[in-house]
Structure formats: structure tokens, C-alpha cells
Amino acid sequence: MIVLIVVVFFLAWSNGANDNFKGVATLYGSRTLGFRQSLWLATVMTVAGSLLSLLLASALAKAFSGKGLVPDELAGTSEVLISVGSAAAFTIMLATVIGMPTSTTHALTGALLGVAWMIGVDSANYANLWDKFFVPLLVSPILAVGGALVFYPMLTRMRKKMGVERQTCVCVGSTVRRFVPLASGSAQLTAMRTGAGGVEVAVGSAGECVERYDGRVVGVSAQQAVDVVHIFSGAAVCFARGVNDTPKIAALLLATGGAAVDWKLGLVALAMAAGGLLQSRKVAETMSHRITDLNSGQGLTGNLITAALVLGASRFGVPVSTTHVSCGAIFGIGIASGSARWRTIGRIVLTWVTTLPLGAILGASLYWSMT
């Protein structure tokens, strides 16, 4: 039991390090929030989702205990649970170290598959594996990309009909930021840089260019409205991730039986939060800046699609990958806007493809060594 607790803590830590930033990547990438603001928002909302996870997604805990895939009499044994947890944790941590977002669901599924194969082909219910694991994992990123390709152009048309236009600005100011529209001419920007006319403001962040929205909606600044909804959507995605991922990890402890559920969930929530706070920077940079350029409206669209798909899947006990959904939504935004960076997308997809077989190999090897 002690070894299993250590394994689950390592798995939850790895999950936090790789997954914590996925809900707020668009906030950081669109410069709506800074890195630390995004990180703390993600951590707080993930913990909140973790604490409520069993009320909304108890079916996932049963799915990842191994029942239905390996014989029931073996599903809760220490050899199976430790092998699955360790294999998934090492797989996720490897991806984290190289800065690639990967799927905890894929890593766990691969580990379960490897252990089932090692127990014996006749003992494993591969039809159950296909229906309950592979199909949701294959379909979810396709739905996310499709959702982005459909809803982003639709929302863009709605924005234009409301008279809200995109405006490229230069961020000016080292402490209090001001946004100078490039369309306003270079004279104002030059004056602000040199202090002419009594204005003494330095260009911050090397004069970074950002896209903002010019116009008002129901008397409110369009940019402020988008920013507020964007932040709430990022919080919703992180909450959904906590709801969806915690039962998968806690299942390894819950499968041992006993009524003490609170401390098991608390351990997973604590480890996820710690891993996210201390080791999520590399994956954050990949998702926020290397897949595509994002403005706040594009980030908002991606987050709404992600939150809807992940929360819906959690409600029905479908083990979709938050990674695949959130990355798929960003992929779709990049394709729709024509700014997708295909080399980065290719590396991420390659990571996804190798996660499951690597988890399976490690799971099978660990189970063999323990038996």
C-alpha cells in the first residue's frame, strides 16, 4: 500500500506537470494573462474540480481500475495497480521533460493494455478496450478540430456584423500597459517613446504587437468583454480537467477498497497541484506559443469548445483526453486562421502516437518483473 501511494503521488504529479496549463494556454498565448496569473488560475480551478470529481464522474474511477479489461479477481491486486500507475507516470514525465503535451488517458490505457497482454490474451477483454477507450480517444480530437473549424468562422461573422473589428496594436509601458493602434500612425507612437507632449512611457516587451478588438457590445468595451469571458472559460476548462482526470488517477487507490475516499482524492489533488506549480513551464510554452498565434477571441473560442467536450464526456463517464481536446481546438483555430505551425503540430501528434505503446511496453515489463 505504501508503494502504491508513492506511485499514485508520482502519477498525479506528472499529470499536473503536463496537464495543468492546458486550460489556460490560450490566456497566456493571447497575452490576456501573464504566466504566473495563468498558472495560479489553472491550479486553483483544477483543485476545485478534483474535490468534486467523484460526484460528477464516478464512472471513470471504475473504468481505470482495470475492471472489464482484466479478470475481476486481478483488477485490484497490487501488481496490476503498481504496474499501471508506474508505467503511466514514467510515460507522462518523459513527455513533460521534452516539453510535449501528452495524454494521461492514453498513458493509463496503454499501461492497462500492456498488463492485460502480459496476464494473457484470452483474459483481456479487447472489445471493451476498443469501445470504452480507443473510440473516445480517437474521436475527441477530431470533434475538437471540427468544432473550431465550424464555430470560429461563425463567431467571426457575428463579430463583424456587430461592428467589432480587430486592431493590431503595440503594447506600450513597462508597468501600466497601454495599447497604441498601429492604424493611428507613427507620430503618436514616436511621441510616446520620446516623451514628447509630456508623455513619458517606455515601450515594454520590446514593443510587442498584439491584436485587440475595437468596438462596444451593449455599451461595454468589446475587448474587456472578451477578456472576462475568456478568463472564465479558461477556469472552466481547468475545472473540467480536474473533474475528468482525478478519478482516473484515484482509481488506482480506490480499487484497493475501503471507505476512506476523502484522503485518497486529497492526495491526488495535492500532487496534481504541486506538479503543475513547479514543473509545467515547458509544456506551457509549447501549447501557448508554438502551435499557432492566438488573439483573445481565438483563445476564447478554443476554450469554449474544450470545456464543452470535456465536461460532457465527464458527465457520461467517457474517458476523453483533455490534452487531445484542448490541443485539437488550438489546431483547429490555427488551421482556420491560416497560422498553424505544422512542425510543432506534427511533433505533438507523434508524441500522442507513441504514448500508448510506450505505456503498454512499460506496463507489461513492470508486471512481468513483479510476478
C-alpha positions in Angstrom: 0.0 0.0 0.0 2.9 2.4 0.8 4.4 1.7 -2.6 1.1 2.2 -4.3 0.6 5.6 -2.5 4.1 6.7 -3.8 3.2 5.6 -7.3 -0.1 7.4 -7.3 1.5 10.6 -6.0 4.2 10.4 -8.8 1.5 9.8 -11.4 -0.6 12.7 -10.1 2.5 15.0 -10.0 3.3 14.0 -13.6 -0.3 14.7 -14.7 -0.2 18.1 -13.1 3.2 19.0 -14.7 2.0 18.0 -18.1 -1.7 19.0 -18.0 -2.0 21.9 -15.5 -1.6 24.6 -18.1 -3.8 23.2 -20.9 -6.9 25.1 -19.8 -5.1 28.5 -19.6 -2.7 28.1 -22.5 -4.8 30.4 -24.7 -4.9 33.0 -21.9 -1.1 33.1 -21.8 -0.7 32.7 -25.6 -3.0 35.6 -26.3 -1.4 37.7 -23.6 -4.7 38.1 -21.8 -2.9 37.0 -18.6 0.8 36.6 -17.7 2.4 33.2 -17.0 2.1 33.3 -13.2 -1.5 34.6 -13.2 -2.4 31.8 -15.7 -0.6 29.2 -13.6 -2.4 30.1 -10.3 -5.8 30.2 -12.0 -5.2 26.8 -13.5 -4.0 25.3 -10.2 -6.9 26.7 -8.1 -9.6 25.6 -10.6 -8.0 22.1 -11.1 -8.0 21.5 -7.3 -11.7 22.6 -7.2 -12.6 20.1 -10.0 -10.6 17.4 -8.2 -12.5 17.8 -5.0 -15.9 17.5 -6.8 -14.8 14.8 -9.3 -16.4 11.7 -7.8 -19.8 13.5 -7.7 -19.7 14.1 -11.4 -17.5 11.4 -12.9 -17.6 8.3 -10.7 -17.8 6.1 -13.8 -14.2 7.0 -14.7 -12.9 5.6 -11.4 -14.3 2.2 -12.2 -13.0 2.3 -15.8 -9.4 2.9 -14.9 -9.3 0.3 -12.1 -8.9 -2.3 -14.8 -12.2 -4.0 -14.3 -13.7 -5.2 -17.6 -10.2 -5.3 -19.2 -8.5 -7.8 -17.0 -10.2 -10.5 -14.8 -12.0 -9.0 -11.9 -10.0 -11.1 -9.4 -6.8 -9.4 -10.7 -8.1 -5.9 -11.3 -7.5 -4.7 -7.7 -4.2 -6.5 -7.0 -1.1 -4.6 -6.0 0.8 -6.0 -9.0 -1.7 -4.6 -11.5 -2.2 -1.2 -9.8 1.5 -0.5 -9.2 2.5 -1.6 -12.8 -0.2 0.6 -14.4 0.5 3.6 -12.2 4.3 3.5 -12.6 4.2 2.9 -16.4 1.8 5.8 -16.9 3.7 8.1 -14.6 7.1 7.5 -16.4 5.4 7.9 -19.8 3.9 11.3 -18.9 7.0 12.6 -17.2 9.1 11.8 -20.3 6.8 13.9 -22.4 6.9 16.7 -19.8 10.7 16.8 -19.7 10.9 17.3 -23.5 8.0 19.9 -23.4 5.4 18.0 -25.3 1.7 17.8 -24.1 0.5 14.2 -23.9 -2.5 12.4 -22.6 -2.8 10.8 -19.1 -5.7 8.8 -20.5 -3.5 7.4 -23.3 -0.7 6.6 -20.9 -3.1 4.8 -18.4 -4.9 3.0 -21.3 -1.6 1.8 -22.7 -0.4 0.6 -19.3 -3.7 -1.3 -18.8 -3.3 -2.9 -22.2 0.3 -4.0 -21.5 -0.7 -5.5 -18.2 -3.7 -7.3 -19.8 -1.5 -8.7 -22.5 1.0 -9.9 -20.0 -1.7 -11.6 -18.0 -2.8 -13.4 -21.1 -4.5 -12.6 -24.4 -7.5 -14.7 -23.6 -8.1 -12.9 -20.3 -8.2 -9.4 -21.8 -11.5 -8.0 -23.0 -10.2 -6.2 -26.1 -13.7 -5.4 -27.3 -14.3 -3.4 -24.1 -11.0 -1.7 -24.7 -12.0 -0.6 -28.2 -15.5 0.6 -27.3 -14.7 2.4 -24.0 -11.2 3.7 -24.5 -9.9 3.8 -28.1 -13.1 5.2 -29.8 -13.4 8.2 -27.4 -9.7 8.9 -27.6 -9.7 8.8 -31.4 -12.9 10.8 -31.8 -12.4 13.6 -29.3 -9.6 15.5 -31.1 -11.4 15.2 -34.4 -14.5 16.7 -32.7 -12.4 19.5 -31.3 -10.8 20.4 -34.6 -14.1 20.2 -36.4 -15.8 22.3 -33.7 -13.1 25.0 -34.1 -13.4 25.0 -37.9 -17.2 25.4 -37.6 -17.6 27.8 -34.7 -14.6 30.1 -35.3 -15.7 31.4 -38.7 -19.3 31.6 -37.4 -18.2 33.7 -34.4 -16.0 35.9 -36.7 -19.0 36.7 -38.9 -21.1 37.5 -35.8 -18.4 39.9 -34.5 -18.2 41.7 -37.8 -22.0 42.1 -38.0 -21.9 43.7 -34.5 -19.3 46.2 -35.8 -16.4 44.9 -33.7 -13.2 45.0 -35.7 -9.8 43.5 -35.0 -7.0 46.1 -34.4 -3.2 45.4 -34.3 -1.6 47.4 -31.5 1.8 47.9 -29.9 2.0 47.2 -26.2 3.5 50.4 -24.6 4.5 50.7 -20.9 6.7 48.7 -18.6 4.3 48.7 -15.6 0.9 50.0 -16.7 0.4 48.8 -20.2 -1.2 51.0 -22.9 -2.1 49.8 -26.4 -1.4 52.1 -29.3 -3.2 51.2 -32.5 -0.8 51.0 -35.4 -3.5 52.4 -37.6 -3.3 55.7 -35.6 0.0 56.5 -37.3 3.6 56.5 -36.2 3.5 60.1 -34.8 1.7 59.1 -31.6 3.9 56.1 -31.1 7.1 58.2 -31.6 5.7 60.8 -29.1 5.1 58.2 -26.5 8.6 56.7 -26.9 10.4 60.0 -26.7 8.2 61.7 -24.1 7.1 64.4 -26.4 4.0 66.3 -25.3 4.6 65.5 -21.7 4.1 61.7 -22.2 6.9 59.6 -20.6 6.2 56.0 -21.3 8.7 53.4 -22.3 8.0 50.7 -24.9 7.6 47.4 -22.9 8.4 43.9 -24.0 10.4 45.1 -27.0 7.3 46.8 -28.5 5.4 43.5 -28.8 2.4 43.6 -31.2 -0.9 42.3 -30.1 -4.4 42.0 -31.6 -7.3 43.6 -29.8 -10.9 44.3 -30.5 -12.2 47.8 -31.3 -15.8 48.5 -30.6 -18.6 48.1 -28.0 -21.2 45.5 -27.3 -24.2 46.5 -25.3 -22.3 49.6 -24.1 -19.3 47.5 -22.9 -15.9 47.5 -24.5 -15.7 44.5 -26.8 -12.1 43.7 -25.7 -13.0 43.8 -22.0 -16.0 41.6 -22.6 -13.9 39.1 -24.5 -11.2 39.1 -21.8 -13.6 38.5 -19.0 -15.4 35.6 -20.8 -12.0 34.2 -21.9 -10.7 34.1 -18.3 -13.9 32.4 -17.1 -13.7 29.9 -20.0 -10.1 29.0 -19.0 -11.2 28.5 -15.5 -14.0 26.2 -16.7 -11.5 24.1 -18.8 -9.2 23.7 -15.8 -12.2 22.7 -13.6 -13.3 20.2 -16.2 -9.8 18.7 -16.4 -9.8 18.3 -12.6 -13.2 16.5 -12.8 -12.1 14.3 -15.7 -8.5 13.4 -14.7 -8.7 12.9 -10.9 -10.9 9.8 -10.9 -8.6 8.1 -13.5 -5.6 8.5 -11.1 -7.6 8.0 -7.8 -9.0 4.8 -9.3 -5.6 3.1 -8.5 -6.2 3.8 -4.8 -10.0 3.3 -4.8 -9.6 -0.1 -6.3 -8.0 -1.3 -3.1 -11.3 -0.9 -1.3 -12.1 0.8 2.0 -14.3 3.7 2.7 -11.7 6.4 3.1 -12.3 8.2 -0.1 -11.5 11.8 1.0 -7.8 11.4 1.8 -7.3 9.5 -1.5 -8.8 12.3 -3.5 -7.0 14.8 -1.4 -3.6 13.1 -2.1 -4.2 13.2 -5.9 -5.4 16.8 -5.8 -2.3 17.9 -3.8 0.1 16.1 -6.1 -1.5 17.4 -9.2 -1.3 21.0 -7.8 2.3 20.7 -6.8 3.4 19.2 -10.1 1.5 21.9 -12.0 3.0 24.7 -10.0 6.6 23.5 -10.1 7.1 21.7 -13.5 4.7 23.0 -16.1 6.7 25.7 -17.9 8.0 23.7 -20.9 4.5 22.4 -21.8 3.0 25.8 -21.2 5.4 27.4 -23.8 4.7 24.7 -26.4 0.9 25.0 -26.1 0.7 28.8 -25.7 3.2 30.0 -28.3 4.4 27.2 -30.6 1.2 25.8 -32.1 -0.2 29.0 -33.6 -0.5 32.7 -32.9 -3.6 33.5 -30.8 -5.6 36.6 -30.1 -8.0 36.7 -27.2 -11.1 35.9 -29.3 -9.5 32.9 -30.9 -8.4 31.7 -27.4 -11.9 32.1 -26.1 -13.3 30.0 -28.9 -10.8 27.2 -28.3 -11.6 27.2 -24.6 -15.4 27.1 -25.0 -15.0 24.1 -27.3 -12.7 22.3 -24.9 -14.8 22.9 -21.8 -18.0 21.7 -23.6 -16.4 18.5 -24.8 -14.6 17.6 -21.6 -17.4 18.4 -19.2 -19.9 16.5 -21.4 -17.6 13.5 -21.5 -17.1 13.5 -17.8 -20.9 13.6 -17.2 -21.3 10.4 -19.2 -18.2 8.6 -17.9 -16.4 8.8 -21.3 -12.6 8.9 -20.8 -11.7 11.6 -23.3 -8.2 13.2 -23.2 -8.2 16.8 -22.1 -4.9 17.1 -24.0 -6.3 15.9 -27.2 -9.4 18.1 -26.9 -7.6 21.3 -25.9 -4.8 20.8 -28.5 -7.3 19.8 -31.1 -9.2 23.0 -30.6 -6.0 25.1 -30.9 -5.1 23.1 -34.0 -8.5 23.9 -35.5 -8.1 27.6 -34.7 -4.7 27.7 -36.3 -6.0 25.9 -39.5 -9.0 28.3 -39.7 -6.8 31.4 -39.3 -4.1 30.1 -41.6 -1.4 30.4 -38.9 -0.9 26.8 -37.8 2.7 25.7 -37.2 2.7 22.3 -38.7 6.1 21.2 -37.5 5.0 21.7 -33.8 1.7 20.0 -34.5 3.5 17.1 -36.1 5.7 16.6 -33.1 2.7 16.7 -30.7 0.8 14.2 -32.8 3.9 11.9 -32.8 4.0 12.2 -29.0 0.4 11.1 -28.9 1.0 8.2 -31.2 3.9 6.9 -29.1 2.4 7.5 -25.7 0.1 4.4 -25.7 2.6 1.8 -27.0 5.3 3.2 -24.6 2.8 2.9 -21.7 1.9 -0.6 -22.8 5.6 -1.7 -23.0 6.4 -0.3 -19.6 3.2 -1.7 -18.0 3.9 -5.2 -19.4 7.6 -5.1 -18.3 6.7 -3.9 -14.8 4.0 -6.5 -14.3 6.3 -9.3 -15.6 9.1 -8.1 -13.2 6.7 -8.2 -10.2 5.2 -11.6 -10.9 
